[in-house]
Amino acid sequence: MGVGVYTSGGGFLVEAIYRLRPTVILLMDPTQDFAREVRRWFPNAFIVGRRFVKQQPLDNPEQAGRAFADHVAELAVPLKDVVDAWVSYNEVTDGGNLDNYHAYDIFQAAFARRLQGTYGIPAVAGNDAAGTVQPEDYARYFREAIESSQYFGIHAYAPKGAKTMRDDAEYYALRYRLVHAALAKAGVQHGPFVLTETGLWEGWRGYLSDESMAREFMWLSDEMDKDDYVLGQAIFGIFDREEWGAFDILGTSVPDRLGKYKEPVK
């Protein structure tokens, strides 16, 4: 059980995260002080880092991948003892667009080789929008990216319009199992999976109670417990922008409910 924190820091955030007692944490563009404080409070958590960029170009993908690794390293190197792994681009795949797939595979492989080989920092491949890439297409088009990276990221959401993550779960919230099976069938080597975003497609506030949404995340955590190749989920999330207000667990009882659900893994 874990959470994504999409704001740079602050003591009140540490307190909110502490109530959730996460074992997986995603930090987007954290200050170094905030990241170190999170690590101090959660020494056993798996922490993923992300740098936000408005433009995610895939022209000249080899060069772009190396350049983005250098950009990530500016923050990742000072936090080498704090953040366990870093993602590259976020939700850049265009479903079924083979030119896009080919370019993104080259980009991610170049990113991983540069980040891991030059800086000694693990990379997280994938992190595609829910449902954009068919499970078998990961094996067919993203072998190099997946095998070059130490971890593999999946976004897990309910179908559009659903008010529970259990709707069509095999194809949506639990899609990672189909991906894992496809990779195994094709002989694609991969590192541990981590669900870097999870939730309802259109958010939950205004639709579900705190208790109901907490139970959705608990259900997903229980399912992941059955699969030893998955590290956990980073709930989407905690924010400082109104545009994501329907997803925001800050200011709700969700962190408290989830914190009482299970003790952190030691």
DATABEL-V459581 format. One record per pair of residues at least 4 apart in sequence whose C-alpha atoms are under 6 Angstrom apart, sorted by sequence separation. I is the first residue (numbers start at 1). J is the second residue. D is the distance in Angstrom with one decimal. If there is no record, write none. Layout:
# DATABEL-V459581
i={I/I}
j={J/J}
d={D/D}
This chain:
# DATABEL-V459581
i={14/39/61/69/72/73/76/79/104/111/112/113/114/115/116/137/138/139/143/144/169/170/171/204/208/255/30/116/169/170/183/115/116/158/238/112/237/238/238/158/158/157/156/2/1/2/4/5/8/24/26/28/125/1/2/3/4/5/6/8/23/24/25/26/27/28/29/2/8/24/26/28/125/9/124/130/123/126/127/130/123/124/125/126/127/122/124/125/127/124/48/109/47/48/50/87/91/109/194/47/48/49/50/85/86/87/90/91/95/105/108/112/192/193/194/197/198/48/85/86/91/95/192/194/195/196/197/198/109/197/105/151/153/155/214/150/151/152/153/154/155/157/160/205/61/65/69/147/153/154/155/156/157/158/204/39/135/147/153/155/157/158/203/204/62/66/135/139/146/157/203/210/61/62/65/66/61/65/69/136/62/66/25/24/4/1/2/3/4/1/2/3/4/6/7/2/4/5/6/7/3/20/19/20/19/20/21/20/19/23}
j={18/43/65/73/76/77/80/83/108/115/116/117/118/119/120/141/142/143/147/148/173/174/175/208/212/259/35/121/174/175/188/121/122/165/248/123/248/249/250/172/173/173/173/22/22/23/25/26/29/45/47/49/146/23/24/25/26/27/28/30/45/46/47/48/49/50/51/25/31/47/49/51/149/34/149/155/149/152/153/156/150/151/152/153/154/150/152/153/155/153/83/144/83/84/86/123/127/145/230/84/85/86/87/122/123/124/127/128/132/142/145/149/229/230/231/234/235/86/123/124/129/133/230/232/233/234/235/236/148/236/145/191/193/195/254/191/192/193/194/195/196/198/201/246/103/107/111/189/195/196/197/198/199/200/246/82/178/190/196/198/200/201/246/247/106/110/179/183/190/201/247/254/106/107/110/111/107/111/115/182/110/114/234/234/234/232/233/234/235/233/234/235/236/238/239/235/237/238/239/240/237/255/255/256/256/258/259/259/259/264}
d={6.0/5.3/5.8/6.0/5.9/5.2/5.8/5.9/6.0/6.0/5.7/5.2/5.2/5.3/4.4/5.6/5.0/5.5/5.9/5.8/4.9/4.9/4.8/5.6/6.0/5.9/5.9/4.7/5.4/5.5/5.0/5.6/5.4/4.5/5.3/5.4/5.5/5.9/5.8/5.8/5.7/5.1/4.6/4.3/5.5/5.5/5.7/6.0/5.7/5.4/5.7/5.9/5.8/5.8/4.3/5.1/4.3/5.1/5.1/4.1/4.3/4.8/4.8/4.6/5.0/4.6/5.2/5.4/5.6/5.9/5.8/5.7/5.9/5.2/5.9/5.4/5.2/5.8/4.8/5.9/5.8/4.5/4.7/5.0/5.1/5.7/5.1/5.8/5.9/5.9/6.0/6.0/5.1/5.9/5.8/5.9/6.0/4.3/5.7/5.3/5.0/4.5/5.5/4.7/5.1/4.8/5.7/4.2/4.5/5.2/5.2/5.5/5.2/4.6/5.2/5.3/4.9/5.5/5.4/5.8/4.7/5.6/5.8/5.5/4.5/5.1/5.5/5.6/5.7/5.3/5.2/4.6/5.8/5.6/5.5/5.1/5.3/4.8/5.0/4.7/5.8/5.4/5.2/4.8/5.7/4.5/5.2/5.4/5.7/5.9/4.7/4.7/5.0/5.0/5.7/6.0/5.8/5.4/5.8/6.0/5.2/5.6/4.7/5.9/5.8/5.6/4.4/5.2/5.9/5.5/4.5/5.5/5.9/5.3/5.0/5.1/4.5/4.3/5.3/5.1/5.5/5.7/5.9/6.0/5.1/5.8/5.5/3.9/5.6/5.5/4.5/4.2/5.5/5.9/5.7/6.0/4.8/4.8/4.9/5.8/5.7/4.2/5.6/5.7/5.3/5.5/5.0/4.0/5.6/5.8}
